[in-house]
Amino acid sequence: MNTLEKVLEAVVDASFRKKLRQKKLLIGTIQTLPSPEVAEILLETGFDWIFIDAEHGPYSLQGVQRILQTVEGRCPCVVRVPLKDEIWIKRVLDTGPAGILVPHVSSVEDAQEIIQMCMYPPEGRRSCGISRAQSYGMKFQEYVKNANKEMVVVLQIEHIDGVRNIESIVKVPGIAAVFVGPYDLSGSIGKLGDVTDPEVKESIKKVKTVCERAGLAAGIFGLDAEAVKPYIEMGYTLIAVGADTLFLGKEAKQTLRLLR
């Protein structure tokens, strides 16, 4: 990576953090396929951010890093780790994403533990090592000095217990945003897939209201544009719409239907 690319990367990531704090509407999509070519295609669409899904996508750590290297300086990426696991979290952070998203946060204890894993001492217990995040050691001191205040840590609420505890969760220092997983949330209520059910909708609304009071950006996923429009109207600003595989399948089926 040359000097210009490094400058562009820093500007893109800083802009993402700033827009997140300002609650600007940020529309992104999920990349489930560990393919640099797919990342390049998504870049060309003009999305504001890319959600790299290492929870449900077949990603290795190297696969995550290859995507980050592909989109360098052009679009911020947030990586969803597979679980609340210290090894996964620290190794993904070391690849240098703009942010990290941790799933299945249901309690204030979950939130506190995750922040501890993401922050260097004294705020946390993240360990130091030579990695891509600090230009393979060449910017080690600069990175370590600024990482705690610059890293975007997003906590995913996707169980009714997380909704019930959201008031205490958002009070944990270090959280940049809260992200709702509506499908798992609906399942935890016993209504899997019915994201328009009144109880599910009320839970989604509650998370947004609490985040707004706490001054945090709130994010959510929807299958398509029609699904996310109500969330945007509600005040959600960190939007993930669709996914690489969904776009591919839908367009292919539509083309074939028109021809037959």
N, C-alpha and C positions, 0 to 999 in steps of 0.2 A: 504494500500500500504506500503510495507516494504522499508527499506533504499535503498536496491539494485534497486528496481523498480523505486524509485524516481530518483536515479542517472541515470538510463538508460533512463528515460523519458526526463530528462534535456539534456542528450547527443543527443538523437534523435532529439529533437526540435532545439537545437543549430546547429546541423549538417544540418537540413533542412533550417534554416535561412541562414547559411553560403553558402550552395549549391545554394540557390536562388540568393544570391548576386553575386556569382561567375558565374551565368548563366549556371550551370550544367543542363544537360537534366534530368528532373524529370517526370517520367511517372506514372500517377495515374489513378484512375477510380472514377466514381460517385456511391455513395451508396444512393439509394432512399428509400430503405426499412429500417425501424427503428428496425432492428433485430441484436442483438449481434452475432448470429450464422452466419449471412451473413458477418459481419465484420471479424469474425474468418476465414471464407473461403477466403475472399479477402486478408487477411494477408498471408495466405499460398501461394498465387500466387507470392508474391515478389514485388508488386507494391511499388513505392517510396513514395507515399502519397495517402490518401483517401479524396475524396471530399464528405463531408456529405451534402446532399442537403435538407435543411430545407425550401427552397423556394417552390419546387414542390413535395417533398416527404412528407408523412403524419407524420411529426415529432412534438412531443411536446418537451419542454425544457428538460424534464427528459429523453426522448428518445435520444436526442443528448448526454446527459451526460452518458447514459448507453453505447453508442458506444465508447466514449472516454475512459471509464473505461475498456472496453473490449480490446482495442488495446494498452493500457498503455505501454509506453516505447518501443514499437516495430515498430510503423509506425506513422509519423506525420499526423494529420488530420486538414483540413481546412473546416470550417463550412460556408456554404452559408446561410445567414439569409433571411427571406422572403422579406424584404424591408428595405429601409433606415429609420429605426425606432429605436429611442434611447433605448426604453425598450428592444426590441429584441437584439440589439447589446450588451448592457451592460450585459444582462443576459447570452447570449451565451459566451461572454468573461469570465464571472465568472465561467463557467464550465471547463475552462482550455484547450482550443484547441491550437494547434501550430499557427493557423491563422484563420482569419475571411475573408469571401468574401462577399462584398456588391453589390447587383445587381443594374442595371438601373442607372448607373452614366453617366450623359450627359453633365455636366457643371462643371466649376471650383468651383462654389458655392456648388454643390453636394459633390465634393471631399473635400472641406474645412469643410463642415458640418460633414461628416463622420469621418474625422480625429479628429475633436473636440469630437465626441462621443466616439472614441476609446482610447483617451489619457487622462491620469490623469493630473490635474493642475500641472504646469502652461501652459503646451502645449495644454491642452484640458479641458473638463468638465466631464469626466467619474467619476461617483460617487464610493465611497468605500463601501464595504460590506463584510461580512464574507462569503467565498465561497470556492468551490473546487480548484479554480485556485491558491489560496495561502494556500493549505493544511488545509482548514477550519479554517483559522486564525492563525495556528501555524507557518506559514512563511509569515505573513502579511507584515511586514516591508521590507523584502527581495524582495517580489513580487512587491510591490508598487514602490520600488526604481528602479527596472529594467524593469518594464512592458513596458514603453513607447519606449524604444530602442529595446526591444526584440520581441514585438508583430508583427506578419506578417499581415499587412492590405493589402488586395487585392481588387482592384476596378474593377468591371465588366463593360466593354463597350459593349453595345448590341443595340445601336440605332445610326443612322447616325449622330444625333446631337452630340453624344459623340465622334464620329470619327472627326467631324468638329472642335471640341473643344479640341482635344487630346493634342495639344501643350501646352495649358494652364493647363490642368488637371495634366500632369506629373510633373509640377513645384511645386505642393503642397507638402510641407515637410511631411514626415511620411508614404508615400506610399511605400510598399515593392514590389508590382508587379501590373501589369494591365492584366486583363483576358478578352478575347473576347468571346462573345456569338454569334456565327455565324448565328444561326437560327433566333433569334429575330432581329439581325442586318439585315438579308436579308428581313425580314418582314417589317422593317421600311423603306426599299427602295422600297417596293411594289413587292418583289420577294420572298415571304415566302417559305423557304425550299430549294431554289436554291442557295446553298452556293458556287457553281462553276460559277455563273454569273460573268462576267468581272467587273462590278461595285462593287459587294460584295467582290471579290478577291482583288480589288485595295484598298478597305477600310481596309481589313485585313492586307494587306501589309503596308499601311500607319501607322497603329497602331504599328506594329513591328518596323518600321523605326524610329518613334518618340521615342519609348521606348528605343531603342538602343542608340540613341543620348543622352537621359536623364540618361543612366546608369541603367535603370530599367529592370527587367525580364519581359518578355511578355508570357502570357499563353493563351491557347485556348482549345476548346472542339471539338472532332470529334467522329462520330458514331463508327468507327472501325479503324483498323490499316491502311488501305489504305487511309482513310480520313485524318488521321493526318500526314502521311508521308510528304506530301507537306509542311505542316506547320513547321515541324521539319527542313526540308531542307531550309525553309525561315529564320529560326533562332529562332522560338518559342521554349522555353525551359520548361515551366510549362504546361505539357500536361495532359489533362483528356480525356481518350479514353473509349468509351462505358459506360455501367452502369450495375449494378447488374441484373436488369430486362431484359435488352437487351441480356446479356450473357445467362441467363436462357432460354429465349424464343428462341433464335437462335439455341442453342445446342439441345433443345427439338425438335424443328421443323426439324432440320437436321437429328437427330436420327430416327424420325418417317418416314421421307422421304426415308431414306435408307432402312428401313425395309418394307416399302410398295411398 
